[in-house]
Amino acid sequence: MTNENILKKAIEKVVKHGWKDKNKYRHLYTMIDLFPKMFFEKKEYYSIIFSHDFAKAFWGTKKVCSHTGLEECFCQQENIKWIPTWQYHLQIMILKEKPLRYIKKFL
């Protein structure tokens, strides 16, 4: 699956789940279709995929263990924090060299 396909499918998913920023996703589709090489080389899409609104619509807001990303956690650590799913995945994705590959796993 190409980066273009991954991004388009991710956009479709977030729109289905209530992402309301129509101007941003219309702009994305235009840029992907007209200037795909430049768009992906310059990582123009980063501002979208790393936005909180996009992540909330993509992964959801259920609480998960900040260490494991699981809804049920049996960690032996004393400082377990429960964070929204979208926040957990953004923290993981920001460390990835190719974040679209990470997104692809959840399509």
C-alpha positions as CSV (number, residue, x, y, z in Angstrom):
1,M,0.0,0.0,0.0
2,T,1.4,3.4,-1.0
3,N,1.7,6.4,1.4
4,E,-1.0,8.0,-0.7
5,N,-3.4,5.1,-0.1
6,I,-2.6,4.9,3.6
7,L,-3.3,8.6,4.1
8,K,-6.5,8.5,2.1
9,K,-7.8,5.5,4.0
10,A,-6.8,7.1,7.3
11,I,-8.7,10.3,6.3
12,E,-11.8,8.2,5.3
13,K,-11.6,6.5,8.8
14,V,-11.4,9.7,10.8
15,V,-14.2,11.4,8.8
16,K,-16.4,8.3,9.5
17,H,-15.6,8.7,13.2
18,G,-16.5,12.3,13.3
19,W,-13.5,14.3,12.3
20,K,-15.0,17.6,11.3
21,D,-12.1,19.6,9.9
22,K,-13.4,19.4,6.3
23,N,-11.2,22.2,5.0
24,K,-8.1,20.3,6.1
25,Y,-9.0,17.0,4.5
26,R,-10.2,18.6,1.3
27,H,-6.8,20.4,1.2
28,L,-5.0,17.1,1.8
29,Y,-6.8,15.3,-1.0
30,T,-6.0,18.2,-3.4
31,M,-2.3,18.1,-2.4
32,I,-2.1,14.4,-2.6
33,D,-3.6,14.2,-6.0
34,L,-1.8,17.3,-7.5
35,F,1.6,17.2,-5.9
36,P,2.1,13.7,-4.4
37,K,5.9,13.6,-4.6
38,M,6.4,17.1,-3.0
39,F,3.6,16.5,-0.5
40,F,5.3,13.3,0.9
41,E,8.9,14.4,0.6
42,K,8.2,17.6,2.6
43,K,6.0,15.7,5.0
44,E,3.2,18.2,4.6
45,Y,0.8,15.7,6.1
46,Y,2.6,15.7,9.5
47,S,0.6,18.6,10.8
48,I,-2.6,16.6,10.2
49,I,-1.7,13.1,11.4
50,F,-0.1,14.4,14.6
51,S,-3.0,16.7,15.5
52,H,-5.1,15.8,18.5
53,D,-8.4,16.0,16.7
54,F,-7.2,13.6,14.0
55,A,-5.8,11.2,16.6
56,K,-9.0,11.3,18.7
57,A,-11.1,10.4,15.6
58,F,-8.6,7.7,14.5
59,W,-7.8,5.8,17.7
60,G,-10.6,6.9,20.0
61,T,-10.7,8.2,23.6
62,K,-10.9,5.1,25.8
63,K,-8.5,5.0,28.6
64,V,-5.5,2.7,28.4
65,C,-2.4,2.0,30.5
66,S,0.4,4.5,29.6
67,H,3.0,1.7,29.7
68,T,1.3,-1.0,27.6
69,G,-1.5,0.7,25.7
70,L,-4.0,-1.9,27.0
71,E,-7.4,-1.3,28.5
72,E,-6.7,-3.9,31.2
73,C,-3.2,-3.7,32.6
74,F,-1.4,-5.9,35.1
75,C,1.8,-3.8,35.3
76,Q,3.7,-4.1,38.5
77,Q,4.7,-0.5,38.3
78,E,3.5,1.9,41.0
79,N,3.0,4.9,38.8
80,I,0.5,3.6,36.3
81,K,-1.2,6.3,34.5
82,W,-4.4,5.9,32.5
83,I,-4.4,8.0,29.3
84,P,-6.7,8.3,26.3
85,T,-5.9,5.7,23.5
86,W,-5.2,8.5,21.0
87,Q,-2.6,10.0,23.3
88,Y,-0.8,6.7,23.8
89,H,-0.6,6.1,20.0
90,L,0.6,9.7,19.3
91,Q,3.4,9.1,21.8
92,I,4.4,5.9,20.0
93,M,4.0,7.4,16.5
94,I,6.1,10.5,17.1
95,L,9.1,8.2,17.7
96,K,8.6,6.3,14.4
97,E,10.7,7.2,11.4
98,K,7.8,6.4,9.1
99,P,4.6,7.3,10.9
100,L,2.3,6.3,8.0
101,R,3.5,2.7,8.4
102,Y,2.3,2.9,12.0
103,I,-1.0,4.2,11.0
104,K,-1.4,1.5,8.4
105,K,-1.6,-1.1,11.2
106,F,-4.9,0.4,12.4
107,L,-6.7,0.7,9.1
